[in-house]
Amino acid sequence: MKLSCPSCKTKVLLPCTISGDLLYKCSSCHGLWFNGEGLRDVEELPDSQLMIHFQDQLDGSSIMASKTAEADWLCPQCGKPMDSYQYDVSSGVWIHGCPVGDGVWLDKGGILKIHRYLHEAVRTFSPETLKQIQSELKQIEIQHNRKQEEAVLAVFGDHYAQNRFVPIWHAMDGVSRFLYHILFKLGV
């Protein structure tokens, strides 16, 4: 599948694999397209590996401003207009993301700025703050799991809670309610 650069419009993005993740680079503007969780995996690379893989992001030249308006930036995979947002409120790094989650686009140097930003952010946290953040993330996970369990209980009732066999008619009723809910959400 050939992907076109959302910035240059005419260049085909070149695939490359870094730490098992497939990403795409533009040979002209040096922008990067990350599928799925690829950006998160690359963020976590050690400095030495990051510099090896992203030498083209280091040279002093800046990219030319795109001649197309940001609203005209189309996702290389689905072709829909991409949304622009900051990586983090205080990072100053802008990302262009696919509205349906196919991936994200970073301009030249963006990956290095994100990496630098993350390293600086970690240095500002005290060990107590890091423990508090970990505790809050654990609470979020517990709440998420509780909501999932409540949803299952709403469908299958006491049978699930008491590890009893769920009668087939009850299971089918739960499945039909679940499907009805999905169709309702989709507006069908």
C-alpha positions in Angstrom: 0.0 0.0 0.0 1.5 3.3 -1.1 1.0 6.2 1.3 1.3 9.8 0.1 2.9 12.5 2.3 0.1 14.7 3.8 2.4 17.7 3.8 4.1 17.5 0.4 1.1 15.8 -1.3 3.2 14.4 -4.1 5.8 12.3 -2.4 5.3 8.6 -1.5 6.2 7.8 2.1 9.0 5.2 2.6 8.4 2.4 5.0 10.9 1.6 7.7 10.9 -0.6 10.8 12.1 0.7 14.1 12.1 -1.6 17.2 9.5 -3.8 15.5 7.2 -0.9 14.6 6.4 0.1 11.1 6.5 3.8 10.4 6.8 5.9 7.2 9.1 8.7 6.4 8.9 11.4 3.7 12.2 11.8 1.8 11.4 15.4 1.0 10.1 17.1 4.1 11.3 14.4 6.6 7.9 14.1 8.3 7.0 10.9 10.0 3.8 8.8 9.8 3.1 6.5 12.8 0.5 3.7 12.7 -1.4 2.8 15.8 0.9 2.7 18.9 4.1 3.2 16.9 4.7 6.7 18.3 4.4 5.6 21.9 6.9 2.8 21.3 9.4 5.1 19.6 9.0 7.7 22.4 10.4 5.0 24.8 13.6 4.3 22.8 16.9 5.1 24.5 18.6 8.3 23.2 21.3 6.3 21.4 18.8 4.3 19.3 16.7 7.4 18.6 19.7 9.3 17.2 20.6 6.3 15.0 17.2 6.0 13.5 16.4 9.7 13.2 19.6 11.3 11.9 17.6 13.1 9.2 15.7 14.9 11.9 18.9 16.4 13.3 20.2 18.6 10.6 19.8 22.3 11.1 17.5 23.0 8.2 13.9 23.6 9.0 11.1 22.4 6.8 9.4 24.7 4.4 5.9 25.7 5.5 3.3 23.7 3.7 1.5 25.5 0.9 -1.7 23.8 1.8 -4.0 24.8 4.7 -4.0 22.5 7.7 -7.6 21.6 6.9 -6.3 20.1 3.6 -4.0 17.7 5.3 -5.4 14.3 4.5 -4.7 11.0 6.3 -2.4 8.9 4.2 -4.4 5.8 4.9 -8.1 6.8 4.9 -8.0 10.1 3.1 -10.0 12.0 5.7 -8.9 15.5 6.8 -6.6 15.2 9.9 -7.1 16.9 13.2 -4.3 19.0 14.7 -3.5 19.1 18.4 -0.6 19.5 20.7 1.2 16.5 22.0 0.8 17.8 25.5 -0.5 21.2 26.5 2.9 22.6 27.3 5.0 20.6 24.8 4.7 23.0 21.9 4.8 20.0 19.5 1.9 19.8 17.1 0.6 16.5 15.8 -1.8 15.8 12.9 -3.9 12.8 13.7 -6.3 10.7 11.7 -9.9 11.3 12.9 -10.6 7.6 12.9 -7.3 6.5 14.5 -5.3 5.3 11.6 -2.2 7.1 12.9 -0.4 10.4 13.5 1.9 12.7 11.5 4.8 14.6 12.9 6.7 17.3 11.1 10.5 17.2 10.9 12.1 17.2 14.3 8.8 16.6 16.1 9.9 13.2 17.4 13.1 14.6 18.9 11.2 17.5 20.5 8.7 15.0 22.1 11.6 12.8 23.3 13.3 15.9 24.8 10.0 17.1 26.4 9.4 13.7 28.0 12.9 13.5 29.5 12.5 17.0 30.9 9.1 16.2 32.3 10.4 13.1 34.1 13.2 15.1 35.7 10.7 17.5 37.2 8.8 14.8 39.1 9.9 13.9 42.6 9.7 10.2 43.6 6.6 11.1 45.7 4.9 12.6 42.7 5.7 9.6 40.5 4.2 7.3 43.2 1.1 9.4 43.3 0.7 9.3 39.5 1.2 5.5 39.5 -1.5 5.3 42.2 -3.9 7.4 40.3 -3.3 5.4 37.1 -4.0 2.2 39.1 -7.3 3.7 40.4 -8.3 4.6 36.9 -7.6 1.0 35.8 -9.7 -0.3 38.8 -12.6 2.0 37.9 -12.4 0.9 34.3 -12.5 -2.8 35.3 -15.4 -2.1 37.7 -17.4 -0.5 34.9 -16.8 -3.5 32.6 -17.9 -5.9 35.3 -21.0 -3.8 36.0 -21.9 -3.9 32.3 -21.5 -7.7 32.3 -23.6 -7.9 35.5 -26.3 -5.8 33.9 -26.5 -8.2 31.0 -26.1 -11.6 32.8 -27.2 -10.7 36.3 -26.5 -12.8 39.4 -25.4 -15.8 37.3 -22.1 -14.1 36.5 -21.6 -12.7 40.0 -22.1 -16.1 41.6 -20.1 -18.1 38.9 -23.3 -20.0 38.0 -24.2 -21.4 34.6 -25.9 -18.8 32.5 -29.0 -20.2 30.8 -28.8 -19.9 27.1 -32.1 -17.9 26.9 -30.6 -15.4 29.4 -27.3 -15.2 27.4 -29.2 -14.6 24.2 -31.3 -11.9 25.8 -28.1 -10.2 27.0 -26.5 -10.5 23.6 -29.6 -9.1 21.9 -29.7 -6.1 24.3 -26.0 -5.5 23.7 -26.5 -5.6 19.9 -29.5 -3.3 20.2 -27.4 -0.8 22.2 -24.7 -0.8 19.6 -27.2 -0.3 16.8 -28.8 2.5 18.8 -25.4 4.2 19.2 -24.7 3.9 15.5 -28.0 5.4 14.7 -29.3 2.4 12.8 
